[in-house]
Amino acid sequence: MSSRGAGHWSSGAIPLIGPDILAPILASASDITMAISDMGQILSVLVNPEQDGFGTFHDWQGHDIREVLTSESVRKLEARLEDFARGVESTRSLELNHRASSGLEFPIRYTLHRIGQDGTILMLGRDLRPVAEIQQQLVEAQLALERDYETNREIGTRLRVLLDITRDAAVFVSLGTGRIVELNAGAAQLMGGSVDGLKGVAIEDELRGPGTLGAIEAATAAGRTEGGGTADLVARRTGLALRARVALFRASGARMLVCRLDRADEVGRDPGTLGDTLARLHDSCADGIVFTDRAGQILSVNDGFLDLADLDSAGLAKGRSLADFLARGTVDLRIMSDNAVRNGQMKLYSTRIATAVGAERAIEASVTYLADGHHPAIGYVLRDAGRQDAARGAGAGGMDDETMQSIRALVGTASLKELVGETSDVIEKMCIETAVELTSNNRVAAAEMLGLSRQSLYVKLRKYGLLARNDD
């Protein structure tokens, strides 16, 4: 501290300050002011009126200051009091942690001054809570950075291990710089270089696209297709024709693409390409193809299903229940899925699909259960049966002579009402038998399918002798 100007204070130019004026001055000059005896007893406490977070602390007065300090702060204060007792005064500040009645701790930085012949010590304190909060935020930010660093390092290690053990040749390219970010040994071998030698190299220097297209342009065009596409590339060093399966993604705001490379002359002979063939069949099939999980939630659909359901895009169907698109909703879905899970497949089931515009369309469904230990799924092939219904309707309009003769033979044997009633009973029995068979004797599901209450179904089952003895 500079001592310039001290002569002015000792010359008597400054008059003595009365207690009624001194207290407000001290309260305003510091956040908290205490006067203590040389033994540590609190004689007076003043709090800056602008510091509303402290309270009044009037209950401290008359107590030993050690009672409101933490244990480590007590040791620091006693050492300073011993210095005063030996006549050694220090202008160095002293940071003490107080214990409030609520149990919270708050730090204060004090300067201690002897102000009386009786050993009274004036403690002028500054609140360090804002500084402590900033320090705590810095510590938490540093810990968060370290956690993120460890997480990123772990993810990077996993990626490198995965690239090393996979049999597929894979290369990651930054679209912003056009350079290879990461690749594995399989990709390096196809491009005629080493992993370390190809990292950071411009992809255009190693691969070229078909015709006048660059490798980046061809790969990006393929990656924009739904589910990823393929691009034909050529390795400049080895001259190999390559088939690249491309996917676009973003990482930390930067656009990236990943290419899975195969030799073009081996693609046709690779038995694994059956997956590509099935994928093309799925995309271009005229019939609707739907894959769901065990609960009936749609995982994927093809364009054929979009045409049946009058949907504009697959996104409008994915994530929804297939029951939303069936005329009988969960009844149809439960019958098809339960039979497929039980028997492995259900070859033919006739129902109606409810389109997005509120219309209904007759369909025939074949269902297959795709058993998988971790991700079982159910595949549905849906065919538009409207034309077949129309053909059957046209055929029914022109009955053959034998059918007409059978109907004519019944006329006269009973009244028209009796003939219609007997025919209705036959049709009703057939419908009930079919519903019970489709639901594997699940009476609740059969009642829902027929639009009957469970009690009414039992009455009709009993009427037509379709109840077993143990059911009674």
C-alpha positions as CSV (number, residue, x, y, z in Angstrom):
1,M,0.0,0.0,0.0
2,S,1.1,3.5,-0.6
3,S,1.6,5.8,2.4
4,R,1.3,9.0,0.4
5,G,-1.3,11.4,2.0
6,A,-0.9,9.9,5.5
7,G,0.4,13.2,6.8
8,H,-2.9,14.8,6.0
9,W,-4.8,12.3,8.2
10,S,-2.4,12.9,11.1
11,S,-2.3,16.6,11.0
12,G,-5.6,17.1,12.7
13,A,-7.2,18.4,9.5
14,I,-9.9,15.7,9.8
15,P,-12.2,16.2,12.7
16,L,-13.2,13.4,15.1
17,I,-16.2,11.4,13.8
18,G,-19.1,10.9,16.1
19,P,-20.5,7.4,16.7
20,D,-23.8,8.3,15.1
21,I,-22.0,9.1,11.9
22,L,-19.2,6.5,12.1
23,A,-21.5,3.5,12.1
24,P,-23.2,4.3,8.8
25,I,-19.8,5.1,7.2
26,L,-18.4,1.7,8.3
27,A,-21.6,-0.1,7.2
28,S,-21.4,1.5,3.7
29,A,-17.6,1.0,3.4
30,S,-17.8,-2.8,3.8
31,D,-20.3,-5.6,3.4
32,I,-20.0,-6.6,7.0
33,T,-18.3,-4.9,9.9
34,M,-17.5,-6.4,13.3
35,A,-15.8,-5.1,16.4
36,I,-14.4,-7.8,18.6
37,S,-12.3,-7.9,21.8
38,D,-8.8,-9.2,21.8
39,M,-10.2,-12.4,23.2
40,G,-12.6,-12.8,20.2
41,Q,-15.9,-11.7,21.8
42,I,-18.2,-10.0,19.2
43,L,-19.0,-6.4,20.5
44,S,-20.9,-5.1,17.5
45,V,-22.0,-6.2,14.0
46,L,-22.9,-3.9,11.2
47,V,-24.2,-5.1,7.8
48,N,-24.3,-3.0,4.6
49,P,-27.9,-2.2,3.9
50,E,-27.4,-3.0,0.3
51,Q,-26.4,-6.6,1.1
52,D,-29.8,-8.1,1.6
53,G,-28.5,-11.7,1.5
54,F,-26.9,-11.6,4.9
55,G,-29.7,-10.7,7.2
56,T,-29.1,-8.7,10.4
57,F,-26.9,-11.0,12.5
58,H,-27.9,-9.1,15.7
59,D,-27.9,-12.5,17.5
60,W,-24.1,-12.7,17.0
61,Q,-23.5,-9.9,19.3
62,G,-22.1,-10.9,22.7
63,H,-21.0,-14.4,21.4
64,D,-17.5,-15.6,20.8
65,I,-16.7,-15.2,17.1
66,R,-15.4,-18.7,17.0
67,E,-18.9,-20.0,17.4
68,V,-19.9,-18.6,13.9
69,L,-16.7,-19.8,12.1
70,T,-15.8,-23.1,10.6
71,S,-13.0,-25.1,12.2
72,E,-10.3,-24.1,9.6
73,S,-11.3,-20.5,9.9
74,V,-11.0,-20.6,13.7
75,R,-7.4,-21.6,13.4
76,K,-6.6,-18.8,11.0
77,L,-8.3,-16.2,13.2
78,E,-6.5,-17.4,16.4
79,A,-3.2,-17.1,14.6
80,R,-3.9,-13.5,13.7
81,L,-5.1,-12.7,17.3
82,E,-1.9,-14.1,18.6
83,D,0.0,-11.7,16.3
84,F,-2.0,-8.7,17.7
85,A,-1.2,-9.9,21.3
86,R,2.5,-9.8,20.5
87,G,2.1,-6.3,19.0
88,V,2.6,-7.5,15.4
89,E,0.0,-6.0,13.1
90,S,-0.5,-7.1,9.5
91,T,-2.4,-5.4,6.7
92,R,-2.9,-8.7,4.9
93,S,-6.5,-9.7,4.4
94,L,-7.9,-12.8,6.1
95,E,-10.5,-15.0,4.5
96,L,-12.9,-16.6,7.0
97,N,-15.9,-18.9,6.4
98,H,-18.9,-18.2,8.5
99,R,-21.6,-20.7,9.6
100,A,-25.1,-19.2,9.4
101,S,-28.0,-20.4,11.6
102,S,-29.5,-22.1,8.5
103,G,-26.4,-24.3,8.2
104,L,-25.0,-22.6,5.1
105,E,-21.4,-21.4,4.8
106,F,-20.4,-18.2,3.3
107,P,-16.9,-16.7,2.8
108,I,-15.8,-13.2,3.9
109,R,-12.5,-11.5,3.3
110,Y,-11.6,-9.3,6.3
111,T,-8.9,-6.7,7.1
112,L,-8.2,-6.4,10.9
113,H,-7.4,-3.1,12.6
114,R,-6.7,-2.3,16.3
115,I,-8.8,0.7,17.2
116,G,-8.7,1.1,21.0
117,Q,-6.4,1.0,24.0
118,D,-8.4,-1.9,25.4
119,G,-7.5,-4.2,22.5
120,T,-10.7,-3.8,20.4
121,I,-10.2,-5.0,16.9
122,L,-12.2,-3.7,13.9
123,M,-12.9,-6.3,11.2
124,L,-14.0,-4.9,7.8
125,G,-15.3,-7.6,5.5
126,R,-16.0,-8.1,1.8
127,D,-18.6,-10.7,0.7
128,L,-16.8,-13.4,-1.4
129,R,-19.9,-15.4,-2.4
130,P,-20.0,-14.0,-5.9
131,V,-16.3,-14.9,-6.4
132,A,-17.0,-18.4,-4.9
133,E,-19.9,-18.9,-7.2
134,I,-17.8,-18.0,-10.2
135,Q,-15.1,-20.3,-9.0
136,Q,-17.6,-23.1,-8.5
137,Q,-18.9,-22.6,-12.0
138,L,-15.4,-22.7,-13.4
139,V,-14.7,-25.9,-11.6
140,E,-18.0,-27.5,-12.8
141,A,-17.2,-26.3,-16.4
142,Q,-13.7,-27.9,-16.1
143,L,-15.2,-31.1,-14.9
144,A,-17.8,-31.1,-17.7
145,L,-15.0,-30.6,-20.2
146,E,-13.0,-33.5,-18.8
147,R,-16.1,-35.7,-18.9
148,D,-16.8,-34.7,-22.5
149,Y,-13.1,-35.3,-23.4
150,E,-13.2,-38.8,-21.8
151,T,-16.5,-39.6,-23.6
152,N,-15.2,-38.4,-27.0
153,R,-12.0,-40.4,-26.5
154,E,-14.0,-43.5,-25.6
155,I,-16.2,-43.1,-28.7
156,G,-13.1,-42.5,-30.9
157,T,-11.6,-45.7,-29.5
158,R,-14.7,-47.7,-30.2
159,L,-14.8,-46.4,-33.8
160,R,-11.2,-47.3,-34.4
161,V,-11.7,-50.8,-33.0
162,L,-14.9,-51.2,-35.1
163,L,-13.1,-50.1,-38.2
164,D,-10.2,-52.5,-37.5
165,I,-12.4,-55.6,-37.0
166,T,-15.1,-55.1,-39.6
167,R,-14.7,-56.9,-42.9
168,D,-16.3,-54.1,-44.9
169,A,-14.1,-51.4,-46.4
170,A,-15.2,-48.1,-44.9
171,V,-14.1,-44.5,-45.4
172,F,-15.3,-41.3,-43.8
173,V,-15.1,-38.1,-45.8
174,S,-15.7,-34.4,-44.7
175,L,-17.9,-32.6,-47.2
176,G,-16.6,-29.3,-45.9
177,T,-13.0,-30.0,-46.8
178,G,-13.4,-32.9,-49.2
179,R,-10.7,-34.9,-47.3
180,I,-10.6,-38.4,-45.8
181,V,-11.2,-38.2,-42.1
182,E,-11.0,-41.9,-41.2
183,L,-10.7,-45.2,-43.0
184,N,-9.8,-48.8,-42.3
185,A,-7.3,-51.2,-43.8
186,G,-9.8,-52.7,-46.2
187,A,-10.6,-49.3,-47.8
188,A,-6.9,-48.4,-47.9
189,Q,-6.1,-51.7,-49.7
190,L,-8.8,-51.1,-52.3
191,M,-7.4,-47.5,-52.9
192,G,-3.8,-48.7,-53.1
193,G,-2.4,-47.0,-50.0
194,S,-2.0,-47.2,-46.3
195,V,-4.3,-46.0,-43.5
196,D,-1.9,-43.4,-42.2
197,G,-0.9,-42.3,-45.7
198,L,-4.5,-41.7,-46.9
199,K,-5.8,-39.9,-43.8
200,G,-6.2,-36.2,-44.6
201,V,-5.8,-36.7,-48.4
202,A,-8.4,-35.2,-50.7
203,I,-10.9,-37.9,-51.8
204,E,-10.8,-36.5,-55.4
205,D,-7.1,-37.4,-55.6
206,E,-7.9,-41.1,-54.8
207,L,-11.3,-41.7,-56.3
208,R,-13.1,-40.5,-59.4
209,G,-16.8,-40.7,-60.3
210,P,-18.4,-42.0,-63.5
211,G,-18.0,-39.8,-66.6
212,T,-17.3,-36.2,-65.7
213,L,-18.6,-36.5,-62.2
214,G,-16.2,-36.1,-59.3
215,A,-16.2,-38.6,-56.5
216,I,-17.7,-36.2,-54.0
217,E,-20.5,-35.2,-56.4
218,A,-21.4,-38.9,-57.2
219,A,-21.3,-40.0,-53.6
220,T,-23.4,-37.0,-52.4
221,A,-26.0,-37.7,-55.0
222,A,-26.2,-41.3,-53.9
223,G,-26.3,-40.4,-50.2
224,R,-29.4,-38.1,-50.7
225,T,-31.6,-41.0,-51.6
226,E,-33.8,-42.4,-48.8
227,G,-32.0,-45.0,-46.8
228,G,-28.7,-44.3,-48.7
229,G,-27.8,-45.3,-52.3
230,T,-24.8,-46.6,-54.3
231,A,-22.3,-44.8,-56.5
232,D,-19.9,-46.3,-59.0
233,L,-16.3,-45.0,-58.4
234,V,-12.8,-45.9,-59.6
235,A,-9.7,-46.0,-57.5
236,R,-7.0,-43.8,-59.2
237,R,-4.0,-45.7,-57.9
238,T,-5.2,-49.3,-58.5
239,G,-7.7,-48.7,-61.3
240,L,-10.3,-50.9,-59.6
241,A,-13.9,-50.2,-60.3
242,L,-15.7,-49.8,-56.9
243,R,-19.3,-49.8,-55.8
244,A,-19.8,-47.4,-52.8
245,R,-22.8,-47.7,-50.5
246,V,-23.1,-44.1,-49.3
247,A,-24.8,-42.4,-46.3
248,L,-24.9,-38.7,-45.3
249,F,-24.9,-37.5,-41.7
250,R,-23.8,-34.5,-39.6
251,A,-21.2,-34.6,-36.8
252,S,-20.8,-31.5,-34.6
253,G,-22.5,-29.4,-37.3
254,A,-20.2,-30.6,-40.0
255,R,-21.6,-32.6,-42.9
256,M,-20.0,-36.0,-43.4
257,L,-20.4,-39.0,-45.6
258,V,-19.4,-42.6,-45.1
259,C,-18.8,-45.0,-47.9
260,R,-18.8,-48.8,-47.7
261,L,-16.6,-49.9,-50.7
262,D,-16.8,-53.1,-52.6
263,R,-15.1,-54.3,-55.8
264,A,-17.7,-53.9,-58.6
265,D,-16.6,-57.2,-60.3
266,E,-17.3,-59.1,-57.1
267,V,-20.7,-57.6,-56.3
268,G,-22.6,-60.0,-58.5
269,R,-20.8,-63.1,-57.2
270,D,-21.2,-62.1,-53.5
271,P,-24.0,-64.1,-51.9
272,G,-24.4,-61.3,-49.5
273,T,-25.9,-59.1,-52.3
274,L,-29.2,-61.0,-51.8
275,G,-29.9,-58.2,-49.3
276,D,-29.5,-55.6,-52.0
277,T,-31.8,-57.6,-54.3
278,L,-34.4,-57.9,-51.6
279,A,-34.1,-54.2,-50.9
280,R,-34.8,-53.4,-54.5
281,L,-37.7,-55.8,-54.6
282,H,-39.1,-54.1,-51.4
283,D,-38.8,-50.7,-53.0
284,S,-40.3,-51.5,-56.4
285,C,-42.8,-54.2,-55.6
286,A,-46.4,-53.5,-56.8
287,D,-47.9,-55.0,-53.6
288,G,-47.7,-53.1,-50.3
289,I,-45.0,-54.4,-48.0
290,V,-45.0,-53.4,-44.3
291,F,-42.6,-54.4,-41.5
292,T,-43.7,-53.9,-37.9
293,D,-42.5,-54.9,-34.5
294,R,-44.3,-57.4,-32.3
295,A,-46.7,-54.7,-31.0
296,G,-47.7,-53.7,-34.6
297,Q,-45.7,-50.4,-34.7
298,I,-44.6,-49.7,-38.3
299,L,-40.9,-49.9,-38.9
300,S,-40.8,-49.5,-42.7
301,V,-43.1,-49.4,-45.7
302,N,-42.7,-49.4,-49.5
303,D,-44.3,-47.3,-52.3
304,G,-46.9,-50.0,-52.9
305,F,-48.2,-49.5,-49.4
306,L,-48.2,-45.8,-49.8
307,D,-50.4,-46.2,-52.9
308,L,-52.8,-48.5,-51.1
309,A,-53.1,-46.1,-48.1
310,D,-53.0,-42.9,-50.2
311,L,-50.0,-41.5,-48.3
312,D,-47.5,-39.0,-49.7
313,S,-44.4,-40.3,-47.9
314,A,-43.2,-43.1,-45.7
315,G,-42.7,-40.7,-42.8
316,L,-46.5,-40.4,-42.4
317,A,-46.7,-44.1,-41.6
318,K,-43.4,-44.9,-39.7
319,G,-43.9,-45.0,-36.0
320,R,-47.7,-45.5,-36.2
321,S,-49.6,-48.7,-35.5
322,L,-50.6,-50.8,-38.5
323,A,-54.1,-50.9,-36.9
324,D,-54.5,-47.3,-37.8
325,F,-54.7,-48.3,-41.5
326,L,-57.0,-51.4,-41.1
327,A,-60.7,-51.1,-41.3
328,R,-61.2,-53.3,-38.2
329,G,-58.2,-51.8,-36.4
330,T,-56.7,-53.9,-33.6
331,V,-59.0,-56.9,-34.3
332,D,-57.4,-57.4,-37.8
333,L,-54.0,-56.7,-36.5
334,R,-54.2,-59.1,-33.6
335,I,-55.6,-61.9,-35.7
336,M,-52.8,-61.6,-38.3
337,S,-50.0,-61.1,-35.8
338,D,-51.1,-63.8,-33.4
339,N,-51.5,-66.4,-36.2
340,A,-48.1,-65.4,-37.7
341,V,-46.3,-65.6,-34.4
342,R,-48.0,-68.9,-33.5
343,N,-47.6,-70.7,-36.9
344,G,-44.7,-68.7,-38.5
345,Q,-46.8,-67.3,-41.2
346,M,-50.4,-66.7,-42.3
347,K,-50.8,-67.3,-46.0
348,L,-54.0,-65.4,-46.8
349,Y,-56.3,-63.1,-44.9
350,S,-58.9,-60.9,-46.5
351,T,-59.8,-57.5,-44.9
352,R,-60.0,-53.9,-45.8
353,I,-57.5,-51.1,-45.6
354,A,-58.6,-47.6,-44.4
355,T,-56.8,-44.9,-46.6
356,A,-55.7,-41.5,-45.4
357,V,-58.6,-39.9,-47.3
358,G,-61.2,-41.9,-45.4
359,A,-61.9,-44.5,-48.1
360,E,-61.7,-48.2,-47.7
361,R,-60.1,-50.7,-50.0
362,A,-60.4,-54.5,-50.1
363,I,-57.0,-56.2,-49.6
364,E,-55.5,-59.7,-49.2
365,A,-52.7,-60.0,-46.7
366,S,-49.9,-62.6,-46.3
367,V,-48.1,-62.4,-43.0
368,T,-44.7,-63.8,-41.9
369,Y,-43.1,-63.7,-38.5
370,L,-39.4,-62.9,-38.7
371,A,-38.0,-64.5,-35.5
372,D,-34.9,-62.7,-34.1
373,G,-33.6,-63.0,-30.6
374,H,-33.1,-59.3,-30.2
375,H,-35.3,-57.5,-32.7
376,P,-38.2,-59.8,-33.9
377,A,-40.4,-58.3,-36.6
378,I,-43.5,-59.2,-38.6
379,G,-43.7,-58.7,-42.4
380,Y,-47.0,-58.0,-44.2
381,V,-47.5,-58.3,-48.0
382,L,-50.8,-56.5,-48.8
383,R,-52.4,-56.9,-52.3
384,D,-55.2,-54.9,-53.7
385,A,-58.2,-57.3,-54.0
386,G,-60.6,-54.7,-55.5
387,R,-60.3,-56.1,-59.0
388,Q,-60.8,-59.7,-57.8
389,D,-63.9,-58.6,-55.9
390,A,-65.3,-56.9,-59.0
391,A,-64.6,-60.1,-61.1
392,R,-66.3,-62.3,-58.5
393,G,-69.2,-59.9,-58.4
394,A,-69.6,-60.0,-62.2
395,G,-69.5,-63.8,-62.1
396,A,-72.1,-63.9,-59.3
397,G,-74.5,-61.8,-61.5
398,G,-74.5,-64.5,-64.2
399,M,-75.3,-67.7,-62.3
400,D,-75.1,-71.0,-64.3
401,D,-78.1,-73.1,-65.1
402,E,-77.4,-75.7,-62.4
403,T,-77.4,-73.1,-59.6
404,M,-80.6,-71.5,-60.9
405,Q,-82.3,-75.0,-61.1
406,S,-81.4,-75.6,-57.4
407,I,-82.9,-72.4,-56.3
408,R,-86.0,-72.9,-58.4
409,A,-86.4,-76.4,-56.9
410,L,-86.8,-74.9,-53.4
411,V,-89.6,-72.6,-54.4
412,G,-92.9,-74.0,-53.4
413,T,-91.5,-76.2,-50.6
414,A,-91.7,-73.4,-48.1
415,S,-92.6,-69.8,-47.8
416,L,-90.3,-67.1,-49.0
417,K,-89.7,-65.9,-45.4
418,E,-88.7,-69.5,-44.4
419,L,-86.4,-69.9,-47.4
420,V,-84.6,-66.6,-46.6
421,G,-84.4,-67.5,-42.9
422,E,-82.9,-70.9,-43.5
423,T,-80.4,-69.4,-46.0
424,S,-79.5,-66.6,-43.5
425,D,-78.9,-69.2,-40.8
426,V,-76.5,-71.1,-43.0
427,I,-74.5,-68.0,-43.9
428,E,-74.5,-66.9,-40.2
429,K,-73.1,-70.2,-39.1
430,M,-70.4,-70.1,-41.7
431,C,-69.4,-66.6,-40.7
432,I,-69.2,-67.6,-37.0
433,E,-67.2,-70.7,-37.8
434,T,-64.7,-68.7,-39.9
435,A,-64.3,-66.0,-37.2
436,V,-63.7,-68.7,-34.5
437,E,-61.2,-70.4,-36.7
438,L,-59.3,-67.2,-37.6
439,T,-59.0,-66.2,-34.0
440,S,-57.9,-69.7,-32.9
441,N,-61.1,-70.0,-30.7
442,N,-60.5,-66.7,-29.0
443,R,-64.1,-65.8,-28.3
444,V,-63.4,-62.1,-27.4
445,A,-61.5,-61.5,-30.6
446,A,-64.2,-63.4,-32.6
447,A,-67.0,-61.3,-31.1
448,E,-65.1,-58.1,-31.9
449,M,-64.6,-59.3,-35.5
450,L,-68.3,-60.0,-36.0
451,G,-69.5,-56.9,-34.2
452,L,-71.3,-58.9,-31.5
453,S,-71.2,-58.8,-27.7
454,R,-69.5,-61.8,-26.1
455,Q,-72.8,-62.9,-24.7
456,S,-74.5,-62.8,-28.1
457,L,-71.7,-64.8,-29.6
458,Y,-72.1,-67.5,-27.0
459,V,-75.9,-67.7,-27.7
460,K,-75.3,-68.2,-31.4
461,L,-72.5,-70.7,-30.8
462,R,-74.9,-72.7,-28.6
463,K,-77.7,-72.3,-31.2
464,Y,-75.6,-73.9,-34.0
465,G,-74.0,-76.5,-31.7
466,L,-70.5,-75.0,-32.0
467,L,-69.8,-75.1,-28.3
468,A,-67.9,-78.0,-26.8
469,R,-69.3,-79.8,-23.8
470,N,-66.6,-78.4,-21.5
471,D,-67.5,-74.8,-22.6
472,D,-71.0,-75.3,-21.2
